[in-house]
Amino acid sequence: MKPHLLRTRAVLTAVGLLLAAAPAAYATLADGVPAAAVAAAGPAMSVPARGKPYVESRLLFGTQRPDGGPAVTDRQFMAFVDREITPDFPDGLTVQSGRGQWRDAHGTVEKERSYVLTLLYPVARAGTSDRRIEEIRRAYEKAFGQESVGRVDDRARVDL
């Protein structure tokens, strides 16, 4: 067989294999993890799912004030947590201190002390929790003159 026909046949075979495998690559498990991710992760991801389906929300609070005012103190932040967050998430939360950076509205990279707040709540309460988390973000921005409070949401399985 001529070399260009062999190359064409090889390319067509490869394309056919990719098309045949595509549905499997996009199949998901019950908890929403792509099958391809499970295969790539190896044994660590093949552990049976434990716990109940939850949402993990992390909020990223900066402490520097864009107007140059004094940074948010630990005492001020924990008072904010007690007043604005604990009443709606009384089952528990985690606060961690951090150091972060982000690009502000003027394009300047700001480096600052920060807090990472982690909330876990059942998927069934995601709608009401989402609304309350957005209220918390706005309240912090207003109270401490912040441009933004970052938010990261992930699915989780929780066993309490």
C-alpha positions in Angstrom: 0.0 0.0 0.0 1.2 3.5 -0.8 2.6 5.6 2.2 0.0 8.4 1.8 -2.8 5.8 1.9 -1.3 4.2 5.1 -1.2 7.7 6.7 -4.8 8.4 5.7 -6.0 5.0 7.1 -4.1 5.6 10.3 -5.6 9.1 10.8 -9.1 7.8 10.1 -8.6 4.9 12.5 -7.4 7.3 15.2 -10.4 9.7 14.6 -12.8 6.7 14.8 -11.3 5.6 18.1 -11.6 9.1 19.5 -15.2 9.4 18.5 -16.0 6.0 19.9 -14.4 6.9 23.3 -15.9 10.4 23.6 -19.2 9.3 25.2 -17.2 7.4 27.9 -15.0 10.4 28.6 -18.0 12.6 29.3 -19.9 10.2 31.3 -20.3 11.2 35.0 -20.6 9.4 38.2 -23.5 9.9 40.6 -21.7 12.7 42.4 -20.8 14.7 39.3 -17.1 13.7 38.9 -16.3 13.1 35.3 -15.3 9.5 34.6 -12.1 10.7 32.8 -11.1 12.5 36.1 -11.6 9.3 38.0 -9.5 7.3 35.6 -6.7 9.9 35.6 -6.6 10.1 39.4 -6.2 6.4 39.7 -6.9 4.5 43.0 -7.3 7.7 45.1 -10.6 8.5 43.3 -11.9 5.0 43.2 -12.7 5.0 46.9 -16.5 4.5 47.5 -18.4 7.7 48.1 -19.1 8.3 51.8 -21.4 10.8 53.4 -24.2 12.9 52.0 -24.1 15.4 49.1 -23.1 18.9 50.3 -21.9 22.1 48.9 -18.6 23.6 50.1 -18.5 27.4 49.7 -15.3 29.3 50.5 -15.4 33.0 50.8 -12.2 35.1 50.4 -12.1 38.2 52.5 -9.4 40.8 52.0 -8.4 43.2 54.8 -6.9 46.2 53.1 -9.2 49.1 52.4 -9.1 50.6 48.9 -9.5 54.1 50.4 -6.3 53.7 52.4 -8.0 53.3 55.7 -6.9 51.0 58.5 -6.9 47.2 57.6 -9.7 45.1 59.0 -8.5 43.6 62.3 -9.1 40.1 63.7 -11.5 41.5 66.2 -13.5 43.3 63.5 -13.6 40.3 61.3 -14.7 37.9 64.1 -17.4 40.4 65.1 -18.6 40.4 61.5 -18.7 36.5 61.5 -20.6 36.5 64.8 -23.1 39.1 63.6 -23.6 38.3 59.9 -22.6 34.6 59.3 -23.2 32.5 62.4 -26.9 33.2 62.7 -27.5 31.7 59.2 -24.9 29.0 59.4 -25.0 27.9 63.1 -24.1 24.2 62.3 -20.4 25.3 61.9 -17.9 27.0 59.8 -14.1 27.3 59.5 -12.1 30.6 59.4 -8.4 30.4 58.3 -6.0 33.3 58.1 -4.2 33.7 54.8 -2.1 35.9 52.6 -3.5 36.7 49.2 -3.3 38.9 46.2 -5.6 40.0 43.5 -5.8 42.6 40.7 -8.0 45.5 41.8 -10.4 47.6 39.6 -7.5 49.8 38.6 -5.2 46.9 37.5 -2.9 47.1 40.5 -1.9 43.8 42.1 -2.8 44.1 45.8 -1.1 41.8 48.4 -2.8 41.6 51.7 -3.7 39.6 54.8 -6.9 37.8 54.3 -9.4 35.3 55.7 -10.8 32.2 54.1 -14.2 31.2 55.4 -15.4 27.7 54.6 -19.1 26.7 54.9 -20.6 23.3 54.3 -24.3 22.8 53.8 -26.6 20.1 52.3 -27.4 20.3 48.6 -31.1 20.5 49.6 -30.4 23.9 51.2 -28.3 25.3 48.3 -30.9 27.8 47.1 -31.4 29.5 50.5 -27.7 29.2 51.4 -26.7 30.8 48.1 -28.9 33.8 48.6 -27.6 34.3 52.2 -24.0 33.9 51.1 -24.5 36.7 48.5 -25.9 38.9 51.3 -22.9 38.2 53.4 -20.5 39.2 50.6 -22.4 42.5 50.0 -22.5 43.2 53.8 -18.7 42.8 54.1 -18.0 44.9 51.0 -20.2 47.6 52.4 -19.0 47.4 56.0 -15.3 47.5 55.1 -15.2 49.3 51.8 -14.1 46.3 49.8 -14.3 46.0 46.0 -15.2 42.3 46.2 -15.3 39.2 48.3 -14.2 36.1 46.4 -16.4 33.0 46.3 -15.6 29.4 45.4 -18.2 26.6 45.4 -17.5 22.9 45.1 -19.6 19.7 45.5 -18.6 17.7 48.5 -19.6 14.5 50.3 -19.8 15.0 54.1 -20.0 12.4 56.8 -20.8 14.0 60.2 
